[in-house]
Amino acid sequence: MDAMTIPDKQYVDWLVEQSMLNAARQRAKTYSGQGRLWQRPFALARPRDASAIASVWFTAYPASIVTREGGSVLEALGDETLWHALSEIGIQGIHNGPLKLSGGLKGRERTPSIDGNFDRISFGIDPDLGTEAQLLSLSRIAAAHNAVIIDDIIPSHTGKGADFRLAEMAYEDYPGLFHMVEIREEDWPLLPEVAAGRDAVNLMPD
């Protein structure tokens, strides 16, 4: 962002609405100060509890699944015939792999994933992979076969989505989500030029 650029308030508000940090804050309101917040232990890994529930998992990588023509990945994973076969061989859980919307944002346009859908930018399901209703259907079918669905809650890293764009703008506490180093404006002339069509450039050691 150059010295004369002032973020458009409507755009900033839109980014906040799209951001995972904002979504997490909204979801936290449904638990804060309520008894169900203390009904389950958290912040402590319990691998033995997980393996007691489901000791044999099938891990699915959504991007590599071939579906029926016109079908979605979540429809394929929720197929009754598939679950009959999985149950026969003792599968007790399925780890879905990255299902959430991933990639980045350029303006208001979504850019594709550059990390196999692991560069998450939303808590929402990627519409190219299915819908929330299909995920719920998958969960019900798995339960009918005495199995569980294992999903990811907290992303280990993100793409250049709304949270990243807000961090670039030093908006509120968003920079704290990332490892970022602020470069003072008087030092900007030392930075290399950014090529047309790109929004970043790597810095060389020298």
C-alpha positions in Angstrom: 0.0 0.0 0.0 1.5 3.3 -1.0 1.6 6.4 1.2 -1.5 8.0 -0.6 -3.7 4.9 -0.3 -6.5 5.1 2.2 -8.5 1.9 2.7 -12.1 2.2 1.6 -14.3 1.8 4.7 -16.9 -0.3 2.8 -14.2 -2.6 1.6 -12.7 -2.9 5.1 -16.2 -3.7 6.6 -16.7 -6.3 3.9 -13.3 -7.9 4.7 -14.2 -8.0 8.4 -17.5 -9.8 7.5 -15.5 -12.4 5.5 -12.8 -12.9 8.1 -12.3 -16.0 10.2 -11.3 -13.9 13.3 -14.7 -12.2 13.1 -16.5 -15.5 12.6 -14.7 -16.9 15.6 -15.7 -14.0 17.8 -19.3 -14.4 16.7 -19.3 -18.1 17.5 -17.6 -17.5 20.9 -20.7 -15.4 21.9 -22.8 -18.5 21.8 -20.7 -20.2 24.4 -19.3 -17.3 26.6 -20.8 -17.3 30.1 -22.9 -20.4 29.5 -22.7 -23.8 31.2 -21.9 -25.7 28.0 -18.6 -23.9 27.8 -17.4 -26.0 30.8 -19.1 -29.3 29.9 -16.1 -30.5 27.9 -12.4 -30.2 28.7 -10.5 -28.2 26.1 -7.0 -26.8 25.4 -5.5 -30.2 26.4 -4.8 -32.9 23.8 -6.6 -36.1 24.5 -5.3 -38.6 21.8 -6.3 -41.7 23.8 -9.9 -40.4 24.1 -10.0 -39.9 20.4 -8.5 -43.4 19.6 -11.0 -45.0 22.1 -13.9 -43.6 20.0 -12.3 -44.4 16.6 -9.1 -46.3 16.5 -9.2 -47.0 12.7 -9.6 -44.0 10.4 -9.9 -43.5 6.7 -8.3 -40.2 5.6 -9.8 -38.6 2.5 -8.1 -35.9 0.5 -11.0 -34.1 -1.2 -9.1 -32.8 -4.2 -8.1 -36.3 -5.2 -11.6 -37.9 -5.0 -13.3 -38.7 -8.3 -17.1 -38.2 -8.0 -20.0 -39.3 -10.1 -20.8 -36.9 -12.9 -22.4 -33.8 -11.4 -21.8 -35.0 -7.9 -19.8 -33.4 -5.1 -17.0 -34.8 -3.0 -19.2 -34.7 0.1 -21.9 -36.6 -1.7 -19.3 -39.2 -2.7 -18.1 -39.6 0.9 -21.6 -39.9 2.1 -22.5 -42.7 -0.3 -24.3 -45.6 1.5 -22.5 -48.3 -0.6 -19.1 -46.7 0.4 -20.0 -46.8 4.0 -21.1 -50.4 3.9 -17.7 -51.3 2.5 -15.8 -49.1 5.1 -17.8 -50.7 7.9 -17.0 -54.2 6.6 -13.3 -53.6 6.9 -13.5 -52.0 10.4 -13.3 -48.2 9.6 -14.6 -46.3 12.7 -13.8 -42.7 11.6 -13.2 -40.6 8.5 -10.9 -37.6 8.4 -12.2 -35.4 5.7 -9.1 -33.4 4.9 -9.3 -29.8 3.9 -13.0 -29.0 3.0 -13.1 -25.3 3.9 -12.9 -22.4 1.4 -9.3 -21.7 0.6 -7.0 -19.6 -1.5 -7.0 -15.9 -1.3 -8.7 -12.6 -2.1 -7.7 -10.0 -4.7 -10.0 -7.1 -4.1 -13.4 -8.9 -3.7 -12.5 -11.7 -6.1 -11.5 -15.1 -4.8 -8.1 -16.5 -6.0 -7.5 -20.3 -6.2 -5.7 -22.3 -3.6 -1.9 -22.6 -4.0 -1.6 -25.2 -1.3 -4.0 -28.0 -2.1 -6.8 -26.4 -0.2 -4.8 -26.2 3.1 -4.5 -22.4 2.8 -7.9 -21.8 4.4 -9.6 -18.4 4.3 -13.0 -19.3 5.8 -14.9 -21.5 8.2 -17.4 -22.2 5.4 -17.3 -25.3 3.2 -15.8 -24.8 -0.3 -18.8 -24.9 -2.6 -16.7 -26.8 -5.1 -16.6 -29.7 -2.6 -20.1 -29.7 -1.3 -22.5 -28.1 1.1 -23.1 -28.0 4.8 -26.2 -30.1 4.4 -24.2 -32.7 2.6 -21.6 -32.7 5.5 -24.5 -33.2 8.0 -25.8 -36.1 5.8 -22.3 -37.6 5.8 -22.2 -37.4 9.6 -25.6 -39.1 9.9 -24.6 -41.9 7.6 -21.3 -42.4 9.4 -23.1 -42.5 12.7 -25.5 -45.2 11.3 -22.4 -47.3 10.7 -21.0 -46.7 14.2 -18.4 -44.3 12.9 -17.5 -40.6 13.4 -16.5 -37.7 11.3 -13.1 -36.0 12.1 -12.9 -32.5 10.9 -10.4 -29.6 11.4 -11.4 -26.6 13.5 -8.4 -24.4 13.7 -6.3 -23.9 10.6 -2.5 -24.3 11.0 -2.0 -21.6 8.4 -4.2 -19.4 6.1 -4.2 -18.2 2.6 -4.3 -14.5 1.6 -7.9 -14.1 2.6 -9.8 -11.4 4.5 -7.8 -11.9 7.7 -4.5 -11.5 5.8 -5.7 -8.5 3.8 -6.8 -6.8 7.1 -3.5 -7.6 8.7 -1.7 -6.0 5.7 -3.7 -2.8 6.5 -2.7 -3.0 10.1 -6.4 -3.1 11.0 -7.1 -3.5 14.7 -5.6 -6.7 16.0 -5.5 -8.7 12.7 -1.7 -8.3 12.3 -1.3 -10.4 15.5 -2.6 -13.5 13.5 0.5 -13.5 11.4 4.3 -13.2 11.6 4.7 -9.7 10.2 7.4 -7.1 10.4 6.4 -3.5 9.9 8.6 -1.5 7.6 8.7 2.2 8.3 7.5 4.4 5.5 10.8 6.2 5.3 12.4 2.9 4.4 9.9 2.1 1.6 12.3 3.4 -1.1 14.7 0.5 -0.2 12.1 -2.1 -1.2 12.1 -3.7 -4.6 9.4 -2.9 -7.2 6.4 -5.2 -7.3 5.7 -6.5 -10.8 2.4 -5.6 -12.5 -0.3 -8.1 -11.6 1.3 -9.1 -8.3 0.8 -7.9 -4.8 4.1 -9.0 -3.2 7.7 -9.7 -3.9 10.3 -11.7 -2.1 13.2 -9.9 -0.4 16.7 -11.0 -1.1 19.2 -11.5 1.7 21.4 -8.6 0.5 
